[in-house]
């Protein structure tokens, strides 16, 4: 038995088909045991009903056992398929159809699948539309306030938009399933909140390019400003010039930044690039 396709008769047609169609499109399939085309079409429709997961219901009517229903819908040949929407026949066809034809018929009449908010938000984020990503996540979180992954997606968007205070409020709770990612965002917010002016540090380096302490401070300042590529490059330059400086501080800062920005998928390529660069210097 399935929740999405089932046999109906005259006795339960009103409840399972007419009333049900007020909320969900119901496809009525008139068939018979002796009908060879019916045996081709019915399993196709059943597979599609399962695939569409409740976007329509498939009600199967044995035409021989329910002649009243066949007469009511004017069935003259089988298989005959009728789509009911809001209690009324909307469209239909007679005869077998291929799966592609049946799918095309359904797609004209069945509502599209619901938007997966996280997936759509991720697409917006990948395109750099952080405002759009956050707008998609807000109604989802209103319905699923305990969804830790979606909460952290929203934090990522707020961080990218420079709205650190709002991001901090979302992070002000216990994360049990996404603890490491939440910690990475906490660290990223800390960088943002302690960001220093990079101009004096750049001036100091112009005077003395081997001032490794100033270069590390510059890397942290750039990271606090969200300039992660520049921050990683500055830390990598310390490793190039003196990999052992301050107990390998350049390497440690790079790895810290990998963890901090690695919680946001759009920085995956950047992290991979600088992991490779660091590895090449050290090996």
C-alpha positions in Angstrom: 0.0 0.0 0.0 1.1 3.6 -0.6 0.0 7.0 0.6 0.3 8.3 -2.9 -1.6 5.7 -5.0 -4.6 3.5 -4.0 -7.7 1.7 -5.2 -11.0 3.5 -4.9 -14.6 2.5 -5.5 -18.0 4.1 -5.6 -18.2 3.9 -1.8 -15.1 6.0 -1.0 -14.8 8.0 -4.2 -16.2 11.2 -2.7 -13.9 11.1 0.3 -10.7 9.9 -1.2 -11.0 11.7 -4.6 -13.5 14.6 -4.7 -12.7 16.0 -1.3 -9.0 15.2 -1.5 -8.8 17.1 -4.8 -9.8 20.3 -3.0 -6.3 20.3 -1.6 -4.2 18.1 -3.8 -4.7 17.2 -7.5 -6.0 13.7 -7.9 -5.3 11.6 -11.0 -8.1 9.0 -11.6 -7.0 6.0 -13.6 -9.9 3.9 -15.0 -8.6 0.4 -15.8 -9.6 -3.2 -16.1 -8.0 -6.6 -15.5 -8.4 -7.7 -19.2 -6.9 -4.4 -20.6 -3.3 -4.8 -21.8 -2.6 -1.1 -22.3 -3.8 -0.6 -18.7 -1.1 -3.0 -17.5 1.5 -0.8 -19.3 0.2 2.6 -18.0 -0.7 1.7 -14.4 2.8 0.9 -13.1 4.1 4.1 -14.9 1.6 6.2 -13.0 2.4 4.4 -9.7 6.1 5.1 -10.1 5.4 8.8 -10.9 3.1 9.0 -7.9 5.9 7.8 -5.6 8.4 10.1 -7.3 6.3 13.2 -6.9 5.8 12.4 -3.2 2.3 13.7 -2.7 2.3 16.5 -5.2 -0.6 14.5 -6.8 -2.5 11.4 -5.7 -3.3 8.5 -8.0 -6.8 7.0 -7.5 -7.2 3.7 -9.4 -10.8 2.7 -10.4 -11.6 -0.7 -11.7 -14.0 0.3 -14.5 -15.8 -3.1 -14.6 -16.5 -3.1 -10.9 -17.6 0.6 -10.8 -19.7 1.3 -13.9 -21.4 4.2 -12.2 -18.1 6.1 -12.0 -17.2 5.2 -15.6 -20.6 6.5 -16.8 -20.3 9.7 -14.7 -16.9 10.5 -16.3 -18.0 9.5 -19.7 -15.4 6.8 -20.0 -15.6 5.2 -23.5 -12.3 3.4 -23.6 -9.7 2.3 -21.2 -7.3 3.2 -19.8 -8.8 6.6 -19.3 -7.1 9.0 -17.0 -8.8 12.1 -15.6 -7.1 14.8 -13.5 -9.3 16.4 -10.8 -8.4 19.7 -9.4 -10.5 21.4 -6.7 -13.3 18.8 -7.3 -13.5 19.4 -11.0 -12.1 17.5 -14.0 -9.2 19.6 -15.4 -7.8 17.4 -18.2 -7.2 13.8 -19.2 -6.4 11.3 -21.9 -7.3 7.8 -23.2 -4.9 5.1 -24.1 -1.4 4.1 -22.9 1.3 6.8 -22.7 5.1 6.6 -22.3 6.6 7.7 -19.0 7.9 10.9 -20.7 4.4 11.7 -22.0 2.7 11.0 -18.6 5.3 13.2 -16.9 4.7 16.0 -19.3 0.9 15.7 -18.7 1.4 15.9 -14.9 3.9 18.7 -15.0 1.2 20.9 -16.7 -1.3 20.3 -13.9 0.7 19.5 -10.7 2.2 22.2 -8.5 6.0 22.4 -8.7 8.0 20.9 -5.9 8.4 23.1 -2.8 11.6 25.2 -2.7 14.4 23.7 -0.7 15.3 26.8 1.2 18.8 25.7 2.1 19.7 24.6 -1.4 18.3 27.8 -3.0 20.1 29.9 -0.4 23.3 28.1 -1.1 23.0 28.9 -4.8 22.4 32.6 -4.0 25.4 32.5 -1.7 27.6 30.9 -4.4 26.6 33.7 -6.7 27.5 36.3 -4.0 23.9 37.3 -3.3 24.1 37.1 0.4 21.1 39.3 1.0 19.0 37.0 -1.2 20.4 33.9 0.6 19.4 35.4 4.0 16.0 36.4 2.7 15.3 32.7 1.7 16.5 31.4 5.1 14.4 33.7 7.3 11.0 32.1 6.6 12.5 28.6 6.8 14.0 29.3 10.2 10.7 30.7 11.4 9.3 27.2 10.8 12.4 25.3 11.9 14.1 27.4 14.6 16.1 24.4 15.8 17.7 23.5 12.5 21.4 24.1 13.3 22.7 23.8 9.7 20.2 26.4 8.5 21.0 28.7 11.5 24.7 28.6 10.6 23.9 29.3 6.9 22.1 32.4 8.1 25.1 33.3 10.3 27.3 33.0 7.2 25.1 35.3 5.2 25.0 37.9 8.1 28.8 37.8 8.5 29.3 38.4 4.8 26.9 41.3 4.9 28.9 42.8 7.8 26.0 42.3 10.3 28.1 40.9 13.1 25.8 41.8 15.9 22.9 39.9 14.4 25.1 36.9 13.6 26.3 36.9 17.2 22.7 36.7 18.4 22.1 33.7 16.2 25.2 32.1 17.6 24.2 32.7 21.2 22.9 29.2 21.8 24.3 25.7 22.2 25.1 23.9 19.0 25.2 20.1 19.5 25.2 18.8 15.9 27.2 21.6 14.2 29.5 22.5 17.1 32.7 22.8 15.1 31.2 25.0 12.4 29.6 27.2 15.1 33.0 27.6 16.8 34.5 28.6 13.4 32.0 31.4 13.1 32.6 32.5 16.7 36.3 32.8 15.8 35.4 34.7 12.6 33.2 37.1 14.5 36.1 37.6 17.0 38.4 38.5 14.2 35.8 41.0 12.8 35.4 42.6 16.2 39.1 43.1 16.8 40.0 44.2 13.3 42.8 46.7 13.3 43.6 49.5 10.8 45.8 47.9 8.2 47.3 51.2 6.8 49.9 51.7 9.6 51.0 48.1 9.3 51.5 48.3 5.6 53.6 51.5 6.2 55.7 49.6 8.7 56.3 46.8 6.2 57.2 49.3 3.5 60.0 50.5 5.8 61.0 47.0 6.8 59.7 44.1 4.7 61.3 41.7 7.2 59.1 42.9 10.1 57.4 39.5 10.5 55.4 40.5 13.5 53.9 43.5 11.6 53.1 41.2 8.7 51.3 38.8 11.0 49.3 41.6 12.5 48.5 42.8 9.0 47.2 39.3 8.1 44.9 39.4 11.1 43.7 42.9 10.3 42.9 41.9 6.7 41.1 38.8 8.0 39.0 41.0 10.3 38.1 43.1 7.3 37.0 40.0 5.4 39.9 40.2 3.0 40.8 36.5 3.4 42.8 36.0 0.3 45.1 39.0 1.2 45.3 37.8 4.8 46.4 34.3 3.7 48.9 35.7 1.3 50.4 37.9 4.1 50.7 34.9 6.5 52.1 32.8 3.7 54.8 35.5 3.1 55.9 35.2 6.7 56.4 31.5 6.1 58.3 32.2 2.9 60.6 34.6 4.7 61.0 32.7 7.9 59.0 29.6 8.5 60.3 29.3 12.1 59.5 32.9 13.2 57.8 33.0 16.6 57.5 29.2 16.8 56.0 28.9 13.2 53.4 31.6 13.9 52.8 32.1 10.1 51.8 28.5 9.7 49.6 28.5 12.8 47.8 31.6 11.6 47.2 30.1 8.2 45.7 27.0 9.7 43.6 29.1 12.0 42.3 31.0 9.0 41.6 27.7 7.2 39.3 26.7 10.0 37.7 30.1 10.3 36.7 30.5 6.7 36.3 26.8 5.9 32.9 26.9 7.6 31.6 28.9 4.6 31.4 26.8 1.4 32.2 29.7 -1.0 35.8 29.8 0.4 36.5 26.2 -0.3 38.6 26.9 -3.4 40.6 29.6 -1.5 41.3 27.3 1.3 42.5 24.5 -1.1 44.7 27.0 -2.9 46.5 28.1 0.2 46.7 24.7 1.7 48.5 23.6 -1.4 50.8 26.7 -1.3 51.7 26.1 2.3 52.3 22.4 1.7 54.6 23.2 -1.2 56.7 25.6 0.9 57.0 23.1 3.8 57.8 20.0 1.7 
